Amino acid sequence: MPNTQNIPFSPPWQISDVGKPDQPKATELDARLTLARFAQMPVVIAEDDLVSRTLIGSLMEKWGFKTVIAQDGHQAMAALRSERGPALAVLDWMMPGMDGLQVCRRVREGGKMVYVIMLTSLGAKENIVEGLHAGADDYLIKPFDKNELLARIQVGLRILELHAALAARVKELEKAAGEIDDLKFRIPL
């Protein structure tokens, strides 16, 4: 049997970082570009498990996002209602009181623009379909990769940005249509 005492052990997430501490890995995303555009948009994190809540909150703070932490669905709904403008929510499915599915349904009924990422340990196909059907925009299964979470958040923020641009364009078109209607009555036919 070979002697393995002198073989250094590095966890898999550190192996590719050896010798390059300041350079991001090829699969590691940089949140700075996203933050330049979305620093003030709130990210609501609803998670009943203290360890998961602390981990996700720490990641968000490290990435520079404005976070609102909730321990259950009721707190998440209160946070989403109190925030002005669009928001992004990372919701756990299984929480006491109001679960993540109920939060999704209520958000969709309210009509507020919220991009919802369901982050849960329930990974069966039926669960994914049920979560998306309830109103989640994305679905991520625990344990999750932090870079995948950041990538999905960035997708959500791009979609929220496109929604805002579309809403602004609709307002411009409505104003132009009103001006055209006014002109119809002024110009003799």
N, C-alpha and C positions, 0 to 999 in steps of 0.2 A: 504494500500500500504506500503510495507516495506521501511525502511530508507536505502537509498543506498549512502548517502554522505560519509560514512567512508570506503567504499569498494575501495581498491587501484586499479587503472587501469594500466595495463602494456600492451603495444602492443603485438600482437601474437608472434612477432619475439624475444621478450625479456622474455617471460614467462618461458621458460625452462632454461634460463641463470641465474635465481635468485639463489643466494647462491653458484654458481659455475662460477665465472667470468673468471677464468684461464683455465677451461676445455672446449674443444670444444664439441658441441652437437653431438649426434650420427650421425646426418645427415649433419653435417658441415665438409667440406673437408679441408685438410691441404695442402697448396700450396708449402710448403718447399721442399718436396720430388721431386716434379716436377721441381722446380727451380734449384735443384742441377744439373739436367741434361740439362735443356733448358734455362738457365738464359740469354744467349746471342741471342736466336732466337727471332726475332721481332714479335710482335703482332700488326698488323695494325687495328686500330679502325676507321671505317668510319661511321659517324653519323652526320646528319645536325642539329639535335636538341641540343642546348647548354646544357640543363639540362641532357639529356641522355648521351651525349658525356662526360660531366664532371663526371657523376656517374660511367660510365663504365671505364673511364680513372683512376679515383680514386681507383676503385676496383683492376684494373690491377697493379697500383703502390703499393697498399697495399699488393698484393700478390707477388710483386717483379719482375714482368715481364718488359721487355724492350718494351715500347709502342711507337707507331708512330700514332699520332692522325691526322685524316683527316676530313674535314668538308663536303666533297662531293666525288663523284665517281672519278672525275678527279684527285684530290689530293691522293686518295687511290691508283689509278693506278700508279701515279708517285712514290709514296712510295714503292709499291710492285716492280716496275721496278728497283728502286735504291738500294734495299736491296740485299745483296749477299746471296746465298744459299736459303734454303726453308724458308717459313714464314707461319704464321697463320693470317687469316684476319677475323674480326668480322664486318660484313657489314649490314647496314640498307638497306632495299629495296627501300624505297621512299626517294630519295635525288634529289636536283635540278641538272640540267646538265646531268650527267651520273648516272643512278640509280644502285642499288646493283646487279640487274640481268645482266645489261650490263657489270659491272665489272667482274662478274663471267664468262660470256662468253669470254671476252677478256683475262682473266687469263688462261682459258682452251685453247684458241687458241694459246697463247704464249708458252705453254708447260712448264712453270716454276712450280715447286712443291710448291703449296700453298694450305693449308687446309682452306676452307672457311666455316664459320658459318654465316648463314643468321639470323640476329636478327631483327625481325620486328613485327609490330602490326597486320599484315595480317595473320590471323590464319585459314582461310577456307582451306579445303582439296585441292581445286584447286590451291590455292596459294602455299601450301607446295609442291605439285607435280611440279608446274611451277618453283619454286625456285630450287628444286633438279635437275630438268631437265636442268636448265640453267647452272648448274655446282656447286652448293653449295654442300658441303659434309655433312652439318648438318643444322638444321632449329630450331630456338628457337623463341617462341612467347612472345612478351611483354604484360603485365609486366612479368618479368622473376625472377626466384629465383637465387640469387647469387651463391649458391652452385651447382645448376644445370649448370650454365654457366661455373664455374670452372671445373666441371666434364667433360663437353663437350670439353673444352679447353685441358684438360688432355688426353682425347681420341684422339683429333687431334694431339697432340704432340707425342703420342705413335705411331700413324700411320705415321707421318713424320719420326720418328726414324726408324721404320720398313722399310720405303721406302729407307732411306739412307743406311741401312744395306744391303738391297737387291741390290741397285745400286753398292755398294762396292763389293759385292759377284759376280755380273755380270762382273765387271772389272777384278776380279781375274780369273774368268772362261775364259774370252776372252784372257787374257794373257797366261793362261795355254794351250788354244787351239792353239794359235800362236806358242808356244814352241813345241807342238806335231806336228804341220805342219812342222816345221823346222827339227824335228827329222826324219820325214818320208823320207825326201830327203837325209839324212845322212846314214840311215840304209839300207843296200841292202836287197831287198826282194827275 
